[in-house]
Amino acid sequence: MNFTVSARLSARRFAYQHVSVLTALDQGMSLIAAGMADVTITDGSGRARTPAALYRSLFEPNRAAPVPVATTQAQAA
């Protein structure tokens, strides 16, 4: 799949092509650190995300599915 990293610096707009999501994410984070604005990563299907949102979708656990918590209740005897 192809990924396009887009960013803006003043009035100039930049776009870089990548075949790996990880290299696109790395460049997106680097562009933010360099002070560029409006940094987005667009995948081959047209879905655009910020580098932070893409990072969360790849590396953070799914927050939509609750994790069952084992509870113990003390019973009075």
PDB file with SEQRES, HELIX, SHEET and CRYST1 records, atoms N, CA, C and O in Angstrom:
SEQRES   1 A   77  MET ASN PHE THR VAL SER ALA ARG LEU SER ALA ARG ARG          
SEQRES   2 A   77  PHE ALA TYR GLN HIS VAL SER VAL LEU THR ALA LEU ASP          
SEQRES   3 A   77  GLN GLY MET SER LEU ILE ALA ALA GLY MET ALA ASP VAL          
SEQRES   4 A   77  THR ILE THR ASP GLY SER GLY ARG ALA ARG THR PRO ALA          
SEQRES   5 A   77  ALA LEU TYR ARG SER LEU PHE GLU PRO ASN ARG ALA ALA          
SEQRES   6 A   77  PRO VAL PRO VAL ALA THR THR GLN ALA GLN ALA ALA              
HELIX    1 AA1 VAL A   21  ALA A   33  1                                  13    
HELIX    2 AA2 PRO A   51  PHE A   59  1                                   9    
SHEET    1 AA1 4 ARG A  12  HIS A  18  0                                        
SHEET    2 AA1 4 PHE A   3  LEU A   9 -1                                        
SHEET    3 AA1 4 ALA A  37  ASP A  43 -1                                        
SHEET    4 AA1 4 ALA A  48  ARG A  49 -1                                        
CRYST1    1.000    1.000    1.000  90.00  90.00  90.00 P 1           1          
ATOM      1  N   MET A   1       0.838  -1.170   0.000  1.00  0.00           N  
ATOM      2  CA  MET A   1       0.000   0.000   0.000  1.00  0.00           C  
ATOM      3  C   MET A   1       0.888   1.239   0.000  1.00  0.00           C  
ATOM      4  O   MET A   1       1.979   1.225   0.569  1.00  0.00           O  
ATOM      5  N   ASN A   2       0.431   2.287  -0.623  1.00  0.00           N  
ATOM      6  CA  ASN A   2       1.172   3.536  -0.671  1.00  0.00           C  
ATOM      7  C   ASN A   2       0.658   4.497   0.388  1.00  0.00           C  
ATOM      8  O   ASN A   2      -0.528   4.503   0.714  1.00  0.00           O  
ATOM      9  N   PHE A   3       1.558   5.303   0.917  1.00  0.00           N  
ATOM     10  CA  PHE A   3       1.229   6.309   1.921  1.00  0.00           C  
ATOM     11  C   PHE A   3       1.834   7.629   1.483  1.00  0.00           C  
ATOM     12  O   PHE A   3       2.978   7.680   1.031  1.00  0.00           O  
ATOM     13  N   THR A   4       1.059   8.697   1.621  1.00  0.00           N  
ATOM     14  CA  THR A   4       1.525  10.032   1.288  1.00  0.00           C  
ATOM     15  C   THR A   4       1.589  10.856   2.564  1.00  0.00           C  
ATOM     16  O   THR A   4       0.595  11.000   3.276  1.00  0.00           O  
ATOM     17  N   VAL A   5       2.772  11.397   2.844  1.00  0.00           N  
ATOM     18  CA  VAL A   5       2.955  12.286   3.988  1.00  0.00           C  
ATOM     19  C   VAL A   5       2.922  13.704   3.452  1.00  0.00           C  
ATOM     20  O   VAL A   5       3.729  14.071   2.598  1.00  0.00           O  
ATOM     21  N   SER A   6       1.982  14.505   3.955  1.00  0.00           N  
ATOM     22  CA  SER A   6       1.842  15.893   3.524  1.00  0.00           C  
ATOM     23  C   SER A   6       2.112  16.814   4.697  1.00  0.00           C  
ATOM     24  O   SER A   6       1.793  16.493   5.842  1.00  0.00           O  
ATOM     25  N   ALA A   7       2.705  17.965   4.399  1.00  0.00           N  
ATOM     26  CA  ALA A   7       2.997  18.950   5.442  1.00  0.00           C  
ATOM     27  C   ALA A   7       3.056  20.330   4.812  1.00  0.00           C  
ATOM     28  O   ALA A   7       3.206  20.479   3.599  1.00  0.00           O  
ATOM     29  N   ARG A   8       2.931  21.340   5.675  1.00  0.00           N  
ATOM     30  CA  ARG A   8       2.971  22.720   5.207  1.00  0.00           C  
ATOM     31  C   ARG A   8       3.996  23.499   6.015  1.00  0.00           C  
ATOM     32  O   ARG A   8       4.117  23.333   7.229  1.00  0.00           O  
ATOM     33  N   LEU A   9       4.725  24.346   5.319  1.00  0.00           N  
ATOM     34  CA  LEU A   9       5.676  25.265   5.950  1.00  0.00           C  
ATOM     35  C   LEU A   9       5.431  26.624   5.315  1.00  0.00           C  
ATOM     36  O   LEU A   9       5.752  26.840   4.147  1.00  0.00           O  
ATOM     37  N   SER A  10       4.860  27.538   6.090  1.00  0.00           N  
ATOM     38  CA  SER A  10       4.414  28.844   5.580  1.00  0.00           C  
ATOM     39  C   SER A  10       3.421  28.605   4.444  1.00  0.00           C  
ATOM     40  O   SER A  10       2.404  27.943   4.649  1.00  0.00           O  
ATOM     41  N   ALA A  11       3.694  29.127   3.267  1.00  0.00           N  
ATOM     42  CA  ALA A  11       2.773  28.960   2.136  1.00  0.00           C  
ATOM     43  C   ALA A  11       3.120  27.752   1.271  1.00  0.00           C  
ATOM     44  O   ALA A  11       2.393  27.447   0.325  1.00  0.00           O  
ATOM     45  N   ARG A  12       4.208  27.063   1.574  1.00  0.00           N  
ATOM     46  CA  ARG A  12       4.640  25.916   0.759  1.00  0.00           C  
ATOM     47  C   ARG A  12       4.053  24.626   1.294  1.00  0.00           C  
ATOM     48  O   ARG A  12       3.976  24.418   2.505  1.00  0.00           O  
ATOM     49  N   ARG A  13       3.641  23.765   0.385  1.00  0.00           N  
ATOM     50  CA  ARG A  13       3.090  22.460   0.742  1.00  0.00           C  
ATOM     51  C   ARG A  13       4.031  21.388   0.200  1.00  0.00           C  
ATOM     52  O   ARG A  13       4.494  21.469  -0.938  1.00  0.00           O  
ATOM     53  N   PHE A  14       4.309  20.379   1.034  1.00  0.00           N  
ATOM     54  CA  PHE A  14       5.206  19.282   0.655  1.00  0.00           C  
ATOM     55  C   PHE A  14       4.446  17.964   0.712  1.00  0.00           C  
ATOM     56  O   PHE A  14       3.542  17.799   1.531  1.00  0.00           O  
ATOM     57  N   ALA A  15       4.811  17.027  -0.156  1.00  0.00           N  
ATOM     58  CA  ALA A  15       4.220  15.692  -0.146  1.00  0.00           C  
ATOM     59  C   ALA A  15       5.313  14.675  -0.450  1.00  0.00           C  
ATOM     60  O   ALA A  15       6.117  14.858  -1.364  1.00  0.00           O  
ATOM     61  N   TYR A  16       5.325  13.603   0.332  1.00  0.00           N  
ATOM     62  CA  TYR A  16       6.336  12.547   0.181  1.00  0.00           C  
ATOM     63  C   TYR A  16       5.618  11.202   0.091  1.00  0.00           C  
ATOM     64  O   TYR A  16       4.659  10.956   0.823  1.00  0.00           O  
ATOM     65  N   GLN A  17       6.078  10.341  -0.801  1.00  0.00           N  
ATOM     66  CA  GLN A  17       5.483   9.021  -1.005  1.00  0.00           C  
ATOM     67  C   GLN A  17       6.284   7.952  -0.266  1.00  0.00           C  
ATOM     68  O   GLN A  17       7.514   7.991  -0.240  1.00  0.00           O  
ATOM     69  N   HIS A  18       5.571   6.996   0.335  1.00  0.00           N  
ATOM     70  CA  HIS A  18       6.204   5.876   1.035  1.00  0.00           C  
ATOM     71  C   HIS A  18       5.421   4.598   0.737  1.00  0.00           C  
ATOM     72  O   HIS A  18       4.217   4.644   0.484  1.00  0.00           O  
ATOM     73  N   VAL A  19       6.104   3.472   0.767  1.00  0.00           N  
ATOM     74  CA  VAL A  19       5.423   2.188   0.604  1.00  0.00           C  
ATOM     75  C   VAL A  19       5.221   1.501   1.953  1.00  0.00           C  
ATOM     76  O   VAL A  19       4.478   0.524   2.042  1.00  0.00           O  
ATOM     77  N   SER A  20       5.866   1.995   2.990  1.00  0.00           N  
ATOM     78  CA  SER A  20       5.763   1.403   4.317  1.00  0.00           C  
ATOM     79  C   SER A  20       5.067   2.380   5.265  1.00  0.00           C  
ATOM     80  O   SER A  20       5.385   3.569   5.291  1.00  0.00           O  
ATOM     81  N   VAL A  21       4.124   1.867   6.036  1.00  0.00           N  
ATOM     82  CA  VAL A  21       3.437   2.702   7.006  1.00  0.00           C  
ATOM     83  C   VAL A  21       4.403   3.199   8.083  1.00  0.00           C  
ATOM     84  O   VAL A  21       4.255   4.316   8.579  1.00  0.00           O  
ATOM     85  N   LEU A  22       5.380   2.386   8.443  1.00  0.00           N  
ATOM     86  CA  LEU A  22       6.326   2.801   9.482  1.00  0.00           C  
ATOM     87  C   LEU A  22       7.256   3.912   9.019  1.00  0.00           C  
ATOM     88  O   LEU A  22       7.570   4.811   9.799  1.00  0.00           O  
ATOM     89  N   THR A  23       7.703   3.871   7.765  1.00  0.00           N  
ATOM     90  CA  THR A  23       8.557   4.959   7.278  1.00  0.00           C  
ATOM     91  C   THR A  23       7.740   6.245   7.117  1.00  0.00           C  
ATOM     92  O   THR A  23       8.250   7.341   7.348  1.00  0.00           O  
ATOM     93  N   ALA A  24       6.474   6.105   6.721  1.00  0.00           N  
ATOM     94  CA  ALA A  24       5.599   7.278   6.624  1.00  0.00           C  
ATOM     95  C   ALA A  24       5.374   7.880   8.003  1.00  0.00           C  
ATOM     96  O   ALA A  24       5.413   9.100   8.163  1.00  0.00           O  
ATOM     97  N   LEU A  25       5.141   7.042   8.990  1.00  0.00           N  
ATOM     98  CA  LEU A  25       4.942   7.517  10.359  1.00  0.00           C  
ATOM     99  C   LEU A  25       6.208   8.191  10.882  1.00  0.00           C  
ATOM    100  O   LEU A  25       6.134   9.248  11.508  1.00  0.00           O  
ATOM    101  N   ASP A  26       7.355   7.591  10.630  1.00  0.00           N  
ATOM    102  CA  ASP A  26       8.625   8.172  11.065  1.00  0.00           C  
ATOM    103  C   ASP A  26       8.834   9.553  10.449  1.00  0.00           C  
ATOM    104  O   ASP A  26       9.221  10.492  11.144  1.00  0.00           O  
ATOM    105  N   GLN A  27       8.581   9.675   9.161  1.00  0.00           N  
ATOM    106  CA  GLN A  27       8.758  10.977   8.527  1.00  0.00           C  
ATOM    107  C   GLN A  27       7.727  11.984   9.025  1.00  0.00           C  
ATOM    108  O   GLN A  27       8.053  13.155   9.218  1.00  0.00           O  
ATOM    109  N   GLY A  28       6.500  11.545   9.232  1.00  0.00           N  
ATOM    110  CA  GLY A  28       5.478  12.448   9.746  1.00  0.00           C  
ATOM    111  C   GLY A  28       5.856  13.014  11.106  1.00  0.00           C  
ATOM    112  O   GLY A  28       5.706  14.212  11.343  1.00  0.00           O  
ATOM    113  N   MET A  29       6.338  12.173  11.990  1.00  0.00           N  
ATOM    114  CA  MET A  29       6.772  12.634  13.315  1.00  0.00           C  
ATOM    115  C   MET A  29       7.980  13.570  13.191  1.00  0.00           C  
ATOM    116  O   MET A  29       8.073  14.562  13.916  1.00  0.00           O  
ATOM    117  N   SER A  30       8.894  13.262  12.286  1.00  0.00           N  
ATOM    118  CA  SER A  30      10.069  14.112  12.083  1.00  0.00           C  
ATOM    119  C   SER A  30       9.679  15.485  11.551  1.00  0.00           C  
ATOM    120  O   SER A  30      10.260  16.494  11.952  1.00  0.00           O  
ATOM    121  N   LEU A  31       8.696  15.532  10.648  1.00  0.00           N  
ATOM    122  CA  LEU A  31       8.258  16.815  10.114  1.00  0.00           C  
ATOM    123  C   LEU A  31       7.600  17.674  11.195  1.00  0.00           C  
ATOM    124  O   LEU A  31       7.782  18.892  11.214  1.00  0.00           O  
ATOM    125  N   ILE A  32       6.844  17.053  12.088  1.00  0.00           N  
ATOM    126  CA  ILE A  32       6.255  17.795  13.207  1.00  0.00           C  
ATOM    127  C   ILE A  32       7.361  18.353  14.095  1.00  0.00           C  
ATOM    128  O   ILE A  32       7.316  19.513  14.502  1.00  0.00           O  
ATOM    129  N   ALA A  33       8.359  17.511  14.393  1.00  0.00           N  
ATOM    130  CA  ALA A  33       9.471  17.947  15.239  1.00  0.00           C  
ATOM    131  C   ALA A  33      10.265  19.085  14.583  1.00  0.00           C  
ATOM    132  O   ALA A  33      10.860  19.911  15.275  1.00  0.00           O  
ATOM    133  N   ALA A  34      10.270  19.120  13.266  1.00  0.00           N  
ATOM    134  CA  ALA A  34      10.990  20.174  12.542  1.00  0.00           C  
ATOM    135  C   ALA A  34      10.180  21.466  12.446  1.00  0.00           C  
ATOM    136  O   ALA A  34      10.664  22.463  11.911  1.00  0.00           O  
ATOM    137  N   GLY A  35       8.951  21.450  12.962  1.00  0.00           N  
ATOM    138  CA  GLY A  35       8.147  22.661  12.988  1.00  0.00           C  
ATOM    139  C   GLY A  35       7.163  22.823  11.852  1.00  0.00           C  
ATOM    140  O   GLY A  35       6.575  23.894  11.697  1.00  0.00           O  
ATOM    141  N   MET A  36       6.968  21.791  11.054  1.00  0.00           N  
ATOM    142  CA  MET A  36       6.001  21.896   9.966  1.00  0.00           C  
ATOM    143  C   MET A  36       4.582  21.770  10.516  1.00  0.00           C  
ATOM    144  O   MET A  36       4.358  21.177  11.571  1.00  0.00           O  
ATOM    145  N   ALA A  37       3.632  22.338   9.780  1.00  0.00           N  
ATOM    146  CA  ALA A  37       2.232  22.350  10.218  1.00  0.00           C  
ATOM    147  C   ALA A  37       1.385  21.456   9.314  1.00  0.00           C  
ATOM    148  O   ALA A  37       1.810  21.058   8.230  1.00  0.00           O  
ATOM    149  N   ASP A  38       0.192  21.156   9.784  1.00  0.00           N  
ATOM    150  CA  ASP A  38      -0.791  20.377   9.006  1.00  0.00           C  
ATOM    151  C   ASP A  38      -0.203  19.085   8.446  1.00  0.00           C  
ATOM    152  O   ASP A  38      -0.393  18.771   7.271  1.00  0.00           O  
ATOM    153  N   VAL A  39       0.505  18.345   9.278  1.00  0.00           N  
ATOM    154  CA  VAL A  39       1.121  17.091   8.844  1.00  0.00           C  
ATOM    155  C   VAL A  39       0.055  15.993   8.857  1.00  0.00           C  
ATOM    156  O   VAL A  39      -0.574  15.751   9.887  1.00  0.00           O  
ATOM    157  N   THR A  40      -0.143  15.341   7.732  1.00  0.00           N  
ATOM    158  CA  THR A  40      -1.091  14.236   7.624  1.00  0.00           C  
ATOM    159  C   THR A  40      -0.453  13.082   6.870  1.00  0.00           C  
ATOM    160  O   THR A  40       0.469  13.266   6.074  1.00  0.00           O  
ATOM    161  N   ILE A  41      -0.960  11.898   7.137  1.00  0.00           N  
ATOM    162  CA  ILE A  41      -0.545  10.693   6.417  1.00  0.00           C  
ATOM    163  C   ILE A  41      -1.798  10.111   5.785  1.00  0.00           C  
ATOM    164  O   ILE A  41      -2.751   9.770   6.485  1.00  0.00           O  
ATOM    165  N   THR A  42      -1.798   9.998   4.472  1.00  0.00           N  
ATOM    166  CA  THR A  42      -2.946   9.493   3.730  1.00  0.00           C  
ATOM    167  C   THR A  42      -2.597   8.134   3.155  1.00  0.00           C  
ATOM    168  O   THR A  42      -1.568   7.974   2.499  1.00  0.00           O  
ATOM    169  N   ASP A  43      -3.465   7.142   3.405  1.00  0.00           N  
ATOM    170  CA  ASP A  43      -3.198   5.802   2.870  1.00  0.00           C  
ATOM    171  C   ASP A  43      -3.751   5.679   1.457  1.00  0.00           C  
ATOM    172  O   ASP A  43      -4.342   6.620   0.928  1.00  0.00           O  
ATOM    173  N   GLY A  44      -3.557   4.520   0.857  1.00  0.00           N  
ATOM    174  CA  GLY A  44      -3.962   4.289  -0.521  1.00  0.00           C  
ATOM    175  C   GLY A  44      -5.450   4.383  -0.767  1.00  0.00           C  
ATOM    176  O   GLY A  44      -5.877   4.618  -1.897  1.00  0.00           O  
ATOM    177  N   SER A  45      -6.252   4.201   0.280  1.00  0.00           N  
ATOM    178  CA  SER A  45      -7.705   4.294   0.126  1.00  0.00           C  
ATOM    179  C   SER A  45      -8.225   5.706   0.366  1.00  0.00           C  
ATOM    180  O   SER A  45      -9.430   5.943   0.286  1.00  0.00           O  
ATOM    181  N   GLY A  46      -7.322   6.653   0.661  1.00  0.00           N  
ATOM    182  CA  GLY A  46      -7.721   8.040   0.840  1.00  0.00           C  
ATOM    183  C   GLY A  46      -7.982   8.462   2.270  1.00  0.00           C  
ATOM    184  O   GLY A  46      -8.381   9.603   2.503  1.00  0.00           O  
ATOM    185  N   ARG A  47      -7.772   7.588   3.228  1.00  0.00           N  
ATOM    186  CA  ARG A  47      -7.988   7.933   4.630  1.00  0.00           C  
ATOM    187  C   ARG A  47      -6.795   8.724   5.148  1.00  0.00           C  
ATOM    188  O   ARG A  47      -5.666   8.232   5.144  1.00  0.00           O  
ATOM    189  N   ALA A  48      -7.049   9.955   5.596  1.00  0.00           N  
ATOM    190  CA  ALA A  48      -5.991  10.826   6.096  1.00  0.00           C  
ATOM    191  C   ALA A  48      -6.053  10.890   7.615  1.00  0.00           C  
ATOM    192  O   ALA A  48      -7.122  11.050   8.204  1.00  0.00           O  
ATOM    193  N   ARG A  49      -4.874  10.761   8.241  1.00  0.00           N  
ATOM    194  CA  ARG A  49      -4.770  10.837   9.703  1.00  0.00           C  
ATOM    195  C   ARG A  49      -3.531  11.616  10.084  1.00  0.00           C  
ATOM    196  O   ARG A  49      -2.576  11.707   9.312  1.00  0.00           O  
ATOM    197  N   THR A  50      -3.553  12.172  11.272  1.00  0.00           N  
ATOM    198  CA  THR A  50      -2.344  12.804  11.795  1.00  0.00           C  
ATOM    199  C   THR A  50      -1.379  11.701  12.196  1.00  0.00           C  
ATOM    200  O   THR A  50      -1.804  10.568  12.419  1.00  0.00           O  
ATOM    201  N   PRO A  51      -0.085  12.007  12.292  1.00  0.00           N  
ATOM    202  CA  PRO A  51       0.860  10.991  12.757  1.00  0.00           C  
ATOM    203  C   PRO A  51       0.488  10.438  14.143  1.00  0.00           C  
ATOM    204  O   PRO A  51       0.654   9.244  14.394  1.00  0.00           O  
ATOM    205  N   ALA A  52      -0.012  11.294  15.037  1.00  0.00           N  
ATOM    206  CA  ALA A  52      -0.399  10.823  16.373  1.00  0.00           C  
ATOM    207  C   ALA A  52      -1.561   9.843  16.304  1.00  0.00           C  
ATOM    208  O   ALA A  52      -1.556   8.831  17.005  1.00  0.00           O  
ATOM    209  N   ALA A  53      -2.551  10.129  15.474  1.00  0.00           N  
ATOM    210  CA  ALA A  53      -3.697   9.224  15.338  1.00  0.00           C  
ATOM    211  C   ALA A  53      -3.274   7.898  14.710  1.00  0.00           C  
ATOM    212  O   ALA A  53      -3.748   6.838  15.118  1.00  0.00           O  
ATOM    213  N   LEU A  54      -2.394   7.953  13.731  1.00  0.00           N  
ATOM    214  CA  LEU A  54      -1.898   6.725  13.109  1.00  0.00           C  
ATOM    215  C   LEU A  54      -1.094   5.906  14.110  1.00  0.00           C  
ATOM    216  O   LEU A  54      -1.225   4.683  14.163  1.00  0.00           O  
ATOM    217  N   TYR A  55      -0.267   6.571  14.898  1.00  0.00           N  
ATOM    218  CA  TYR A  55       0.517   5.888  15.925  1.00  0.00           C  
ATOM    219  C   TYR A  55      -0.410   5.171  16.909  1.00  0.00           C  
ATOM    220  O   TYR A  55      -0.199   4.002  17.229  1.00  0.00           O  
ATOM    221  N   ARG A  56      -1.444   5.884  17.387  1.00  0.00           N  
ATOM    222  CA  ARG A  56      -2.392   5.273  18.326  1.00  0.00           C  
ATOM    223  C   ARG A  56      -3.081   4.061  17.710  1.00  0.00           C  
ATOM    224  O   ARG A  56      -3.261   3.042  18.377  1.00  0.00           O  
ATOM    225  N   SER A  57      -3.466   4.167  16.442  1.00  0.00           N  
ATOM    226  CA  SER A  57      -4.163   3.045  15.808  1.00  0.00           C  
ATOM    227  C   SER A  57      -3.260   1.827  15.642  1.00  0.00           C  
ATOM    228  O   SER A  57      -3.742   0.694  15.613  1.00  0.00           O  
ATOM    229  N   LEU A  58      -1.948   2.059  15.532  1.00  0.00           N  
ATOM    230  CA  LEU A  58      -1.017   0.948  15.352  1.00  0.00           C  
ATOM    231  C   LEU A  58      -0.522   0.343  16.664  1.00  0.00           C  
ATOM    232  O   LEU A  58      -0.367  -0.874  16.763  1.00  0.00           O  
ATOM    233  N   PHE A  59      -0.274   1.181  17.673  1.00  0.00           N  
ATOM    234  CA  PHE A  59       0.465   0.710  18.835  1.00  0.00           C  
ATOM    235  C   PHE A  59      -0.283   0.749  20.167  1.00  0.00           C  
ATOM    236  O   PHE A  59       0.198   0.173  21.143  1.00  0.00           O  
ATOM    237  N   GLU A  60      -1.420   1.396  20.242  1.00  0.00           N  
ATOM    238  CA  GLU A  60      -2.158   1.407  21.504  1.00  0.00           C  
ATOM    239  C   GLU A  60      -3.259   0.367  21.456  1.00  0.00           C  
ATOM    240  O   GLU A  60      -3.822   0.094  20.396  1.00  0.00           O  
ATOM    241  N   PRO A  61      -3.567  -0.214  22.613  1.00  0.00           N  
ATOM    242  CA  PRO A  61      -4.627  -1.223  22.634  1.00  0.00           C  
ATOM    243  C   PRO A  61      -5.969  -0.611  22.249  1.00  0.00           C  
ATOM    244  O   PRO A  61      -6.200   0.588  22.409  1.00  0.00           O  
ATOM    245  N   ASN A  62      -6.826  -1.451  21.748  1.00  0.00           N  
ATOM    246  CA  ASN A  62      -8.146  -1.014  21.312  1.00  0.00           C  
ATOM    247  C   ASN A  62      -8.954  -0.544  22.510  1.00  0.00           C  
ATOM    248  O   ASN A  62      -9.249  -1.325  23.415  1.00  0.00           O  
ATOM    249  N   ARG A  63      -9.308   0.727  22.512  1.00  0.00           N  
ATOM    250  CA  ARG A  63     -10.071   1.279  23.629  1.00  0.00           C  
ATOM    251  C   ARG A  63     -11.554   0.992  23.496  1.00  0.00           C  
ATOM    252  O   ARG A  63     -12.305   1.157  24.458  1.00  0.00           O  
ATOM    253  N   ALA A  64     -11.983   0.567  22.325  1.00  0.00           N  
ATOM    254  CA  ALA A  64     -13.404   0.316  22.110  1.00  0.00           C  
ATOM    255  C   ALA A  64     -13.873  -0.940  22.841  1.00  0.00           C  
ATOM    256  O   ALA A  64     -15.015  -1.003  23.297  1.00  0.00           O  
ATOM    257  N   ALA A  65     -13.010  -1.922  22.952  1.00  0.00           N  
ATOM    258  CA  ALA A  65     -13.383  -3.172  23.615  1.00  0.00           C  
ATOM    259  C   ALA A  65     -12.945  -3.115  25.075  1.00  0.00           C  
ATOM    260  O   ALA A  65     -11.749  -3.055  25.360  1.00  0.00           O  
ATOM    261  N   PRO A  66     -13.897  -3.133  25.997  1.00  0.00           N  
ATOM    262  CA  PRO A  66     -13.508  -3.088  27.414  1.00  0.00           C  
ATOM    263  C   PRO A  66     -12.780  -4.354  27.833  1.00  0.00           C  
ATOM    264  O   PRO A  66     -13.089  -5.451  27.368  1.00  0.00           O  
ATOM    265  N   VAL A  67     -11.833  -4.187  28.695  1.00  0.00           N  
ATOM    266  CA  VAL A  67     -11.068  -5.311  29.216  1.00  0.00           C  
ATOM    267  C   VAL A  67     -11.783  -5.803  30.471  1.00  0.00           C  
ATOM    268  O   VAL A  67     -12.013  -5.023  31.395  1.00  0.00           O  
ATOM    269  N   PRO A  68     -12.135  -7.082  30.513  1.00  0.00           N  
ATOM    270  CA  PRO A  68     -12.821  -7.583  31.706  1.00  0.00           C  
ATOM    271  C   PRO A  68     -11.886  -7.538  32.917  1.00  0.00           C  
ATOM    272  O   PRO A  68     -10.708  -7.885  32.833  1.00  0.00           O  
ATOM    273  N   VAL A  69     -12.438  -7.108  34.016  1.00  0.00           N  
ATOM    274  CA  VAL A  69     -11.670  -7.010  35.249  1.00  0.00           C  
ATOM    275  C   VAL A  69     -12.217  -8.019  36.231  1.00  0.00           C  
ATOM    276  O   VAL A  69     -13.413  -8.044  36.521  1.00  0.00           O  
ATOM    277  N   ALA A  70     -11.315  -8.859  36.746  1.00  0.00           N  
ATOM    278  CA  ALA A  70     -11.733  -9.846  37.738  1.00  0.00           C  
ATOM    279  C   ALA A  70     -11.900  -9.143  39.091  1.00  0.00           C  
ATOM    280  O   ALA A  70     -10.994  -8.455  39.563  1.00  0.00           O  
ATOM    281  N   THR A  71     -13.049  -9.326  39.688  1.00  0.00           N  
ATOM    282  CA  THR A  71     -13.296  -8.716  40.990  1.00  0.00           C  
ATOM    283  C   THR A  71     -13.571  -9.816  42.005  1.00  0.00           C  
ATOM    284  O   THR A  71     -14.143 -10.860  41.691  1.00  0.00           O  
ATOM    285  N   THR A  72     -13.160  -9.553  43.189  1.00  0.00           N  
ATOM    286  CA  THR A  72     -13.459 -10.489  44.281  1.00  0.00           C  
ATOM    287  C   THR A  72     -14.266  -9.741  45.318  1.00  0.00           C  
ATOM    288  O   THR A  72     -13.956  -8.603  45.670  1.00  0.00           O  
ATOM    289  N   GLN A  73     -15.277 -10.378  45.789  1.00  0.00           N  
ATOM    290  CA  GLN A  73     -16.114  -9.756  46.810  1.00  0.00           C  
ATOM    291  C   GLN A  73     -15.969 -10.565  48.082  1.00  0.00           C  
ATOM    292  O   GLN A  73     -16.122 -11.786  48.084  1.00  0.00           O  
ATOM    293  N   ALA A  74     -15.679  -9.881  49.136  1.00  0.00           N  
ATOM    294  CA  ALA A  74     -15.566 -10.546  50.438  1.00  0.00           C  
ATOM    295  C   ALA A  74     -16.974 -10.781  50.967  1.00  0.00           C  
ATOM    296  O   ALA A  74     -17.806  -9.876  51.009  1.00  0.00           O  
ATOM    297  N   GLN A  75     -17.202 -11.977  51.353  1.00  0.00           N  
ATOM    298  CA  GLN A  75     -18.509 -12.302  51.912  1.00  0.00           C  
ATOM    299  C   GLN A  75     -18.414 -12.325  53.429  1.00  0.00           C  
ATOM    300  O   GLN A  75     -17.472 -12.875  53.999  1.00  0.00           O  
ATOM    301  N   ALA A  76     -19.380 -11.736  54.054  1.00  0.00           N  
ATOM    302  CA  ALA A  76     -19.412 -11.744  55.520  1.00  0.00           C  
ATOM    303  C   ALA A  76     -19.869 -13.111  56.006  1.00  0.00           C  
ATOM    304  O   ALA A  76     -20.871 -13.630  55.516  1.00  0.00           O  
ATOM    305  N   ALA A  77     -19.175 -13.687  56.933  1.00  0.00           N  
ATOM    306  CA  ALA A  77     -19.520 -15.025  57.414  1.00  0.00           C  
ATOM    307  C   ALA A  77     -20.389 -14.977  58.649  1.00  0.00           C  
ATOM    308  O   ALA A  77     -20.766 -16.022  59.179  1.00  0.00           O  
TER     309      ALA A  77                                                      
END                                                                             
